[in-house]
Amino acid sequence: MNGKNVLGTDLVSCCFTPVTGYFRDGYCRTDATDHGLHIVCAVVTNDFLAFSRARGNDLTTPLPLHGFPGLKAGDKWCLCAGRWQEAFLAGKAPPVVLEATHEKALELVRLEDLRAHAVAR
């Protein structure tokens, strides 16, 4: 079971190309081993990628040994809820797909903030 999304309905996939999620199964789902809470399905932007790089997490550089292709603007990716919130406070939050964002994100992020950044699936 993949769980529920922030809207209270069944969680849907975020992205398979590139394959995302803590479990690399395309879903922004989590368990106790996911300390970063990779549960916000975002459509990354150049502004966000630069923001993340400046915070020490370069998401643009491929890491072939880990099967990570590197991201470019327009890619969907399961972001850490805390990083999305940090980007939001800095005015750099990327758009989100609510149906693919895990309900646990609501422990760190307000639904109205996610809604204000929502895009169609």
DSSP file with accessible surface (Angstrom, degrees, kcal/mol):
  #  RESIDUE AA STRUCTURE BP1 BP2  ACC     N-H-->O    O-->H-N    N-H-->O    O-->H-N    TCO  KAPPA ALPHA  PHI   PSI    X-CA   Y-CA   Z-CA
    1    1 A M              0   0  189      0, 0.0     0, 0.0     0, 0.0     0, 0.0   0.000 360.0 360.0 360.0 137.0    0.0    0.0    0.0
    2    2 A N        -     0   0   49      1,-0.3    28,-0.2     9,-0.1     2,-0.1   0.582 360.0-133.4 -92.1 -12.0    1.3    3.4   -0.9
    3    3 A G        -     0   0   18      8,-0.1     8,-2.5    26,-0.1     2,-0.3  -0.455  32.1 -49.8  94.5-166.1   -0.7    5.4    1.6
    4    4 A K  B     -A   10   0A  70      6,-0.3    99,-2.5    -2,-0.1   100,-0.3  -0.752  44.5-130.6-111.2 156.8   -2.7    8.6    1.3
    5    5 A N  B >   -B  102   0B   1      4,-3.0     3,-2.0    -2,-0.3    97,-0.2  -0.372  41.0 -87.8 -96.5-178.6   -1.9   11.9   -0.3
    6    6 A V  T 3  S+     0   0    8     95,-1.7    93,-0.1    92,-0.8    96,-0.1   0.642 127.6  57.7 -67.3 -12.6   -2.4   15.4    1.2
    7    7 A L  T 3  S-     0   0   63     91,-0.3    -1,-0.3    94,-0.2     3,-0.1   0.452 118.1-111.1 -93.1  -4.9   -5.9   15.5   -0.1
    8    8 A G  S <  S+     0   0   47     -3,-2.0     2,-0.2     1,-0.3    -2,-0.1   0.524  82.7 109.6  87.8   6.8   -6.9   12.3    1.8
    9    9 A T  S    S-     0   0   75      1,-0.1    -4,-3.0     3,-0.0    -1,-0.3  -0.537  82.7 -60.9-105.4 176.8   -7.2   10.1   -1.3
   10   10 A D  B     -A    4   0A 101     -6,-0.2    -6,-0.3    -2,-0.2     2,-0.2  -0.319  58.6-110.1 -61.1 135.5   -4.9    7.3   -2.5
   11   11 A L        -     0   0   10     -8,-2.5     2,-0.2    -6,-0.1    89,-0.2  -0.441  35.9-157.5 -64.9 131.7   -1.4    8.3   -3.3
   12   12 A V        -     0   0   38     87,-1.9    16,-0.4    -2,-0.2    -1,-0.0  -0.687  29.8 -79.6-106.3 167.2   -0.6    8.2   -7.0
   13   13 A S        -     0   0   20     -2,-0.2    14,-0.2     1,-0.1    -1,-0.1  -0.290  29.5-160.3 -66.4 151.0    2.8    8.0   -8.7
   14   14 A a        -     0   0    6     12,-3.5     2,-0.3     1,-0.3    13,-0.2   0.885  64.9 -26.4 -93.8 -55.9    5.0   11.0   -9.0
   15   15 A C      > -     0   0   18     11,-1.2     5,-1.6     1,-0.1    -1,-0.3  -0.955  32.7-174.6-166.2 141.6    7.4   10.0  -11.8
   16   16 A F  B > 5S+C   19   0C 113     -2,-0.3     3,-0.5     1,-0.2    -1,-0.1   0.460  75.5  80.3-111.7 -11.4    9.0    7.0  -13.4
   17   17 A T  T 3 5S+     0   0  127      1,-0.7    59,-0.3     9,-0.1    -1,-0.2  -0.821 114.6  15.4-137.4  95.4   11.3    9.0  -15.8
   18   18 A P  T 3 5S-     0   0   19      0, 0.0    -1,-0.7     0, 0.0     2,-0.3   0.594 112.1-125.5 -74.9 153.9   13.5    9.7  -13.9
   19   19 A V  B < 5 -C   16   0C  59     -3,-0.5    -3,-0.2    -2,-0.1     2,-0.2  -0.500  40.2-178.0 -70.4 127.2   12.3    7.1  -11.4
   20   20 A T      X +     0   0    0     -5,-1.6     6,-2.7    -2,-0.3     5,-0.6  -0.582  24.5  84.4-118.8-177.0   11.9    8.9   -8.1
   21   21 A G  T > 5S-     0   0    2      3,-0.2     3,-1.7     5,-0.2     7,-0.2   0.040  80.9 -85.8  99.2 150.8   11.0    8.2   -4.5
   22   22 A Y  T 3 5S+     0   0   79     16,-0.5    -1,-0.1     7,-0.5     6,-0.1   0.872 134.8  40.6 -55.5 -36.4   12.9    7.1   -1.5
   23   23 A F  T 3 5S-     0   0   69      4,-0.4    -1,-0.3     6,-0.2    -2,-0.1   0.361 111.2-123.2 -93.3   3.8   12.3    3.5   -2.6
   24   24 A R  T < 5S+     0   0  107     -3,-1.7    -3,-0.2     3,-0.2    -2,-0.1   0.906  79.4 118.7  50.1  50.5   12.9    4.4   -6.3
   25   25 A D  S   <S-     0   0   42     -5,-0.6    -4,-0.2     2,-0.3    -1,-0.1   0.242  90.8-100.3-123.3   6.9    9.5    3.0   -7.2
   26   26 A G  S    S+     0   0    0     -6,-2.7   -12,-3.5     1,-0.2   -11,-1.2   0.380  90.7 105.2  91.5  -4.2    8.0    6.3   -8.6
   27   27 A Y  S    S-     0   0   58     -7,-0.4     2,-1.6   -14,-0.2    -4,-0.4  -0.877  70.4-133.2-115.6 144.1    6.0    7.1   -5.4
   28   28 A b        +     0   0    0     72,-0.5    74,-0.5   -16,-0.4     2,-0.2  -0.509  60.3 136.1 -89.8  66.2    6.7    9.7   -2.7
   29   29 A R        -     0   0   65     -2,-1.6    -7,-0.5    72,-0.1     2,-0.3  -0.685  33.0-163.4-111.9 168.9    6.1    7.3    0.1
   30   30 A T        -     0   0   27     -2,-0.2     2,-0.3   -28,-0.2     5,-0.0  -0.874  14.4-172.6-145.2 167.8    8.1    6.8    3.3
   31   31 A D    >   -     0   0   70     -2,-0.3     3,-1.8     3,-0.0     6,-0.2  -0.882  54.8 -74.2-150.6-173.2    8.9    4.6    6.2
   32   32 A A  T 3  S+     0   0   93      1,-0.3    -2,-0.0    -2,-0.3     0, 0.0   0.710 125.6  59.3 -64.2 -19.1   10.9    4.9    9.4
   33   33 A T  T 3  S+     0   0   76      1,-0.1     2,-1.5     2,-0.1    -1,-0.3   0.625  82.5  88.2 -85.2 -11.3   14.2    4.6    7.5
   34   34 A D    X   +     0   0    4     -3,-1.8     3,-1.2     1,-0.2    -1,-0.1  -0.612  49.9 169.4 -88.6  81.6   13.5    7.7    5.4
   35   35 A H  T 3  S+     0   0  171     -2,-1.5    -1,-0.2     1,-0.3    -2,-0.1   0.739  74.9  53.9 -69.1 -21.1   15.0   10.3    7.7
   36   36 A G  T 3  S-     0   0   30     -3,-0.2    46,-0.5    45,-0.0    45,-0.4   0.594 100.9-134.1 -86.8 -10.4   14.7   13.0    5.0
   37   37 A L    <   -     0   0   31     -3,-1.2    44,-2.3     1,-0.2     2,-2.1   0.985  19.3-163.3  51.7  69.0   11.0   12.4    4.4
   38   38 A H  E     +D   80   0D  56     42,-0.3   -16,-0.5     1,-0.2    42,-0.3  -0.506  49.0 120.2 -79.5  74.0   11.2   12.3    0.5
   39   39 A I  E     +     0   0D   0     -2,-2.1    63,-1.9    40,-0.9     2,-0.7   0.362  33.0  94.3-130.7   4.0    7.4   12.8    0.2
   40   40 A V  E     -D   79   0D   0     39,-2.3    39,-3.2    -3,-0.3     2,-0.9  -0.900  63.0-145.0-103.7 116.0    6.7   16.0   -1.7
   41   41 A a  E     +D   78   0D   0     -2,-0.7    56,-2.7    56,-0.4     2,-0.3  -0.698  32.5 176.4 -81.0 108.8    6.1   15.4   -5.4
   42   42 A A  E     -DE  77  96D   0     35,-2.7    35,-2.3    -2,-0.9     2,-0.8  -0.829  38.6-136.4-116.9 153.4    7.6   18.5   -7.0
   43   43 A V  E     -D   76   0D  31     52,-2.4    33,-0.2    -2,-0.3    32,-0.1  -0.930  41.8-133.0-101.8 103.4    8.2   19.8  -10.6
   44   44 A V        -     0   0    1     31,-2.6    30,-3.0    -2,-0.8     2,-0.3  -0.261  21.7-161.8 -67.8 146.7   11.7   21.2  -10.1
   45   45 A T     >  -     0   0   45     28,-0.2     4,-2.8    47,-0.2     5,-0.2  -0.798  33.5-109.4-118.3 163.9   12.6   24.6  -11.4
   46   46 A N  H  > S+     0   0  116     -2,-0.3     4,-2.4     1,-0.2     5,-0.2   0.904 120.3  53.9 -60.4 -39.5   15.9   26.2  -12.2
   47   47 A D  H  > S+     0   0  102      1,-0.2     4,-2.2     2,-0.2    -1,-0.2   0.918 111.2  44.6 -61.1 -45.2   15.4   28.5   -9.2
   48   48 A F  H  > S+     0   0    0      2,-0.2     4,-3.2     1,-0.2     5,-0.2   0.921 111.4  52.6 -66.2 -43.0   14.8   25.6   -6.9
   49   49 A L  H  X S+     0   0    3     -4,-2.8     4,-2.4     1,-0.2    10,-0.3   0.913 111.8  46.5 -60.3 -40.6   17.7   23.6   -8.3
   50   50 A A  H  X S+     0   0   44     -4,-2.4     4,-2.4     2,-0.2    -1,-0.2   0.907 112.6  50.7 -66.4 -40.6   20.0   26.5   -7.6
   51   51 A F  H  X S+     0   0   17     -4,-2.2     4,-1.2    -5,-0.2    -2,-0.2   0.940 111.7  46.9 -60.8 -47.5   18.6   27.0   -4.1
   52   52 A S  H ><>S+     0   0    0     -4,-3.2     5,-2.6     1,-0.2     3,-0.5   0.917 111.1  51.6 -62.8 -43.2   19.1   23.3   -3.3
   53   53 A R  H ><5S+     0   0  117     -4,-2.4     3,-1.9     1,-0.2    -1,-0.2   0.920 107.2  53.4 -59.3 -42.6   22.7   23.4   -4.7
   54   54 A A  H 3<5S+     0   0   77     -4,-2.4    -1,-0.2     1,-0.3    -2,-0.2   0.771 106.1  54.3 -65.2 -22.4   23.4   26.4   -2.5
   55   55 A R  T <<5S-     0   0  116     -4,-1.2    -1,-0.3    -3,-0.5    -2,-0.2   0.296 129.1 -96.0 -92.9   6.3   22.2   24.4    0.5
   56   56 A G  T < 5S+     0   0   72     -3,-1.9     2,-0.5    -5,-0.1    -3,-0.2   0.557  95.8 106.7  95.8   7.8   24.6   21.6   -0.3
   57   57 A N      < -     0   0   73     -5,-2.6     2,-0.9    -6,-0.2    -2,-0.2  -0.804  49.6-166.3-123.5  91.6   22.4   19.3   -2.2
   58   58 A D        +     0   0   59     -2,-0.5     3,-0.1    -5,-0.2    -8,-0.1  -0.660  12.6 173.2 -79.3 107.3   23.3   19.4   -5.9
   59   59 A L        +     0   0   13     -2,-0.9    12,-3.1   -10,-0.3    -1,-0.2   0.397  68.6  66.2 -94.4   1.5   20.4   17.7   -7.7
   60   60 A T  S    S+     0   0   44     10,-0.3    -1,-0.2   -11,-0.2    -2,-0.1   0.716  79.2  85.3 -96.1 -23.2   21.7   18.5  -11.2
   61   61 A T  S    S-     0   0   68     -3,-0.1     9,-0.3     9,-0.1    10,-0.1  -0.692  80.8-123.2 -85.2 123.6   24.8   16.4  -11.3
   62   62 A P        -     0   0   70      0, 0.0     3,-0.1     0, 0.0    -2,-0.1  -0.324  17.7-164.0 -62.6 144.0   24.3   12.8  -12.4
   63   63 A L  B > > +G   68   0E  87      5,-2.8     5,-2.1     1,-0.1     3,-1.9  -0.752   9.0 180.0-126.2  80.8   25.5   10.1   -9.9
   64   64 A P  G > 5S+     0   0  112      0, 0.0     3,-1.6     0, 0.0    -1,-0.1   0.828  77.0  63.1 -55.8 -34.7   25.6    6.9  -12.1
   65   65 A L  G 3 5S+     0   0  172      1,-0.3    -2,-0.0     2,-0.1     0, 0.0   0.770 111.5  38.8 -61.7 -25.4   26.8    4.7   -9.3
   66   66 A H  G < 5S-     0   0  146     -3,-1.9    -1,-0.3     2,-0.2    -3,-0.0   0.239 116.6-111.8-106.0   8.1   23.6    5.4   -7.5
   67   67 A G  T < 5 +     0   0   58     -3,-1.6    -2,-0.1    -4,-0.2     0, 0.0   0.746  69.9 143.7  68.8  24.3   21.4    5.4  -10.6
   68   68 A F  B   < -G   63   0E  15     -5,-2.1    -5,-2.8     1,-0.1    -1,-0.2  -0.858  34.2-168.5-102.4 117.9   20.7    9.1  -10.3
   69   69 A P        -     0   0   71      0, 0.0    -1,-0.1     0, 0.0    -2,-0.0   0.611  42.4-110.9 -79.9 -10.8   20.5   10.9  -13.7
   70   70 A G        -     0   0   12     -9,-0.3   -10,-0.3    -7,-0.1     2,-0.3   0.178  34.7-102.8  83.9 143.3   20.7   14.4  -12.4
   71   71 A L        -     0   0    7    -12,-3.1     2,-0.3    -3,-0.1     6,-0.0  -0.727  28.6-168.6-105.4 154.7   17.6   16.6  -12.7
   72   72 A K    >   -     0   0  138     -2,-0.3     3,-2.3   -28,-0.1   -28,-0.2  -0.912  45.8 -71.4-131.9 159.8   16.7   19.5  -15.0
   73   73 A A  T 3  S+     0   0   44     -2,-0.3   -28,-0.2     1,-0.3     3,-0.1  -0.231 120.7  32.2 -51.6 134.8   13.9   22.0  -14.8
   74   74 A G  T 3  S+     0   0   52    -30,-3.0    -1,-0.3     1,-0.4     2,-0.1   0.136  87.4 124.1 100.8 -18.5   10.5   20.3  -15.5
   75   75 A D    <   -     0   0   19     -3,-2.3   -31,-2.6   -31,-0.2    -1,-0.4  -0.473  59.3-129.8 -70.9 146.1   11.5   16.9  -14.0
   76   76 A K  E     +D   43   0D  56    -59,-0.3     2,-0.3   -33,-0.2   -33,-0.2  -0.791  35.1 169.2 -93.7 144.2    9.2   15.6  -11.2
   77   77 A W  E     -D   42   0D  14    -35,-2.3   -35,-2.7    -2,-0.4     2,-1.0  -0.994  41.0-114.1-155.9 143.9   11.0   14.4   -8.1
   78   78 A b  E     -D   41   0D   2     -2,-0.3   -37,-0.2   -37,-0.2     2,-0.2  -0.740  43.6-164.9 -82.2 104.4   10.1   13.4   -4.5
   79   79 A L  E     -D   40   0D   6    -39,-3.2   -39,-2.3    -2,-1.0   -40,-0.9  -0.566  28.3 -96.3 -89.1 156.5   11.7   16.2   -2.4
   80   80 A C  E  >  -D   38   0D  32    -42,-0.3     4,-2.3    -2,-0.2   -42,-0.3  -0.506  31.8-132.9 -66.4 133.6   12.3   16.1    1.3
   81   81 A A  H  > S+     0   0    0    -44,-2.3     4,-2.4   -45,-0.4     5,-0.2   0.893 105.7  53.1 -59.6 -39.2    9.4   17.9    3.0
   82   82 A G  H  > S+     0   0   38    -46,-0.5     4,-2.4     1,-0.2    -1,-0.2   0.881 108.5  49.1 -64.5 -37.3   11.7   20.0    5.1
   83   83 A R  H  > S+     0   0   54    -47,-0.3     4,-2.7     2,-0.2    -1,-0.2   0.895 109.9  51.5 -69.4 -39.3   13.7   21.2    2.0
   84   84 A W  H  X S+     0   0    0     -4,-2.3     4,-2.7     2,-0.2    -2,-0.2   0.948 111.6  47.7 -61.1 -44.5   10.4   22.1    0.2
   85   85 A Q  H  X S+     0   0   42     -4,-2.4     4,-2.5     2,-0.2    -2,-0.2   0.913 111.0  50.7 -62.7 -42.2    9.4   24.1    3.3
   86   86 A E  H  X S+     0   0   64     -4,-2.4     4,-1.3     1,-0.2    -1,-0.2   0.930 112.1  47.3 -60.4 -44.1   12.8   25.8    3.5
   87   87 A A  H  <>S+     0   0    0     -4,-2.7     5,-3.3     1,-0.2     6,-0.7   0.892 109.5  54.7 -64.8 -39.1   12.5   26.7   -0.2
   88   88 A F  H ><5S+     0   0   53     -4,-2.7     3,-1.7     4,-0.3    -2,-0.2   0.942 106.9  49.5 -59.3 -47.7    9.0   28.0    0.4
   89   89 A L  H 3<5S+     0   0  128     -4,-2.5    -1,-0.2     1,-0.3    -2,-0.2   0.799 112.2  49.4 -64.1 -26.5   10.1   30.3    3.1
   90   90 A A  T 3<5S-     0   0   48     -4,-1.3    -1,-0.3    -5,-0.2    -2,-0.2   0.392 117.8-112.0 -91.3   1.1   12.9   31.6    0.8
   91   91 A G  T < 5S+     0   0   67     -3,-1.7    -3,-0.2    -4,-0.3    -2,-0.1   0.730  94.1 102.2  76.1  22.6   10.4   32.2   -2.1
   92   92 A K      < +     0   0   82     -5,-3.3    -4,-0.3    -6,-0.2   -47,-0.2   0.187  40.1 139.4-121.9  13.7   12.0   29.4   -4.2
   93   93 A A        -     0   0   15     -6,-0.7     3,-0.1    -5,-0.2    -9,-0.1  -0.388  45.7-134.6 -66.2 133.4    9.5   26.5   -3.7
   94   94 A P        -     0   0    0      0, 0.0   -50,-0.1     0, 0.0    -1,-0.1  -0.428  33.0 -83.9 -80.5 163.6    8.8   24.5   -6.8
   95   95 A P        -     0   0   34      0, 0.0   -52,-2.4     0, 0.0     2,-0.3  -0.251  48.0-146.4 -61.0 154.7    5.3   23.5   -8.0
   96   96 A V  B     -Ef  42 118D   0     21,-2.5    23,-2.3    18,-0.3     2,-0.7  -0.921  15.3-133.9-127.5 152.5    3.8   20.4   -6.4
   97   97 A V    >   -     0   0    1    -56,-2.7     3,-1.0    -2,-0.3   -56,-0.4  -0.919  20.2-163.9-101.9 104.9    1.5   17.6   -7.5
   98   98 A L  G >  S+     0   0   12     -2,-0.7     3,-1.4    21,-0.4   -92,-0.8   0.878  84.9  57.2 -60.3 -41.0   -0.9   17.2   -4.6
   99   99 A E  G 3  S+     0   0   67      1,-0.3   -87,-1.9   -94,-0.1    -1,-0.2   0.730 112.7  42.2 -65.1 -20.5   -2.2   13.8   -5.6
  100  100 A A  G <  S+     0   0    0     -3,-1.0     2,-0.6   -89,-0.2   -72,-0.5   0.309  92.2  98.5-109.0   6.9    1.3   12.4   -5.5
  101  101 A T  S <  S-     0   0    0     -3,-1.4   -95,-1.7    -4,-0.3   -94,-0.2  -0.861  78.4-119.3 -99.8 122.6    2.5   14.2   -2.2
  102  102 A H  B >   -B    5   0B  22    -63,-1.9     3,-2.1    -2,-0.6   -97,-0.3  -0.286  14.7-124.0 -64.4 142.9    2.3   11.9    0.8
  103  103 A E  G >  S+     0   0   88    -99,-2.5     3,-2.0     1,-0.3     4,-0.2   0.762 105.4  73.9 -59.1 -26.0    0.0   13.0    3.7
  104  104 A K  G >  S+     0   0   70   -100,-0.3     3,-2.1     1,-0.3    -1,-0.3   0.769  79.3  75.5 -62.4 -20.4    2.9   12.9    6.1
  105  105 A A  G X> S+     0   0    0     -3,-2.1     4,-2.3     1,-0.3     3,-2.2   0.806  79.1  73.1 -59.8 -26.9    4.1   16.1    4.5
  106  106 A L  G <4 S+     0   0   72     -3,-2.0    -1,-0.3     1,-0.3    -2,-0.2   0.627  82.3  69.4 -67.5  -9.8    1.4   17.9    6.4
  107  107 A E  G <4 S+     0   0  132     -3,-2.1    -1,-0.3    -4,-0.2    -2,-0.2   0.711 118.5  19.1 -74.9 -20.1    3.4   17.4    9.6
  108  108 A L  T <4 S+     0   0   84     -3,-2.2     2,-0.4    -4,-0.3    -2,-0.2   0.581 125.2  49.2-120.8 -20.9    6.0   19.9    8.2
  109  109 A V  S  < S-     0   0    3     -4,-2.3     2,-0.3   -24,-0.0    -1,-0.2  -0.970  78.3-119.1-129.7 139.8    4.1   21.9    5.5
  110  110 A R    >>  -     0   0  138     -2,-0.4     4,-2.0     1,-0.1     3,-0.6  -0.583  18.4-132.9 -78.9 139.2    0.7   23.6    5.5
  111  111 A L  H 3> S+     0   0   46     -2,-0.3     4,-3.2     1,-0.2     5,-0.2   0.890 106.8  57.1 -58.3 -39.0   -1.8   22.4    3.0
  112  112 A E  H 3> S+     0   0  108      1,-0.2     4,-1.7     2,-0.2    -1,-0.2   0.861 106.1  50.2 -65.1 -30.9   -2.7   25.9    1.9
  113  113 A D  H <> S+     0   0   13     -3,-0.6     4,-0.6     2,-0.2    -1,-0.2   0.910 112.2  46.8 -71.0 -41.2    1.0   26.5    1.0
  114  114 A L  H >< S+     0   0    0     -4,-2.0     3,-1.3     1,-0.2   -18,-0.3   0.931 111.4  51.8 -63.2 -45.0    1.0   23.3   -1.0
  115  115 A R  H >< S+     0   0  140     -4,-3.2     3,-1.4     1,-0.3    -1,-0.2   0.873 103.4  58.1 -58.5 -38.4   -2.3   24.3   -2.7
  116  116 A A  H 3< S+     0   0   78     -4,-1.7    -1,-0.3     1,-0.3    -2,-0.2   0.716 114.1  39.0 -67.0 -16.7   -0.8   27.7   -3.6
  117  117 A H  T << S+     0   0   52     -3,-1.3   -21,-2.5    -4,-0.6    -1,-0.3   0.190  89.9 133.4-114.6  13.0    2.0   25.8   -5.5
  118  118 A A  B <   -f   96   0D  43     -3,-1.4     2,-0.3   -23,-0.2   -21,-0.2  -0.373  30.4-175.7 -73.6 143.2   -0.2   23.0   -7.0
  119  119 A V        -     0   0   57    -23,-2.3   -21,-0.4    -2,-0.1    -2,-0.1  -0.924  35.3 -89.8-129.0 158.8    0.0   21.9  -10.6
  120  120 A A              0   0   93     -2,-0.3   -23,-0.0     1,-0.1     0, 0.0  -0.337 360.0 360.0 -67.2 148.5   -2.1   19.4  -12.5
  121  121 A R              0   0  152     -2,-0.0    -1,-0.1   -24,-0.0   -24,-0.0   0.906 360.0 360.0 -66.6 360.0   -0.9   15.9  -12.6
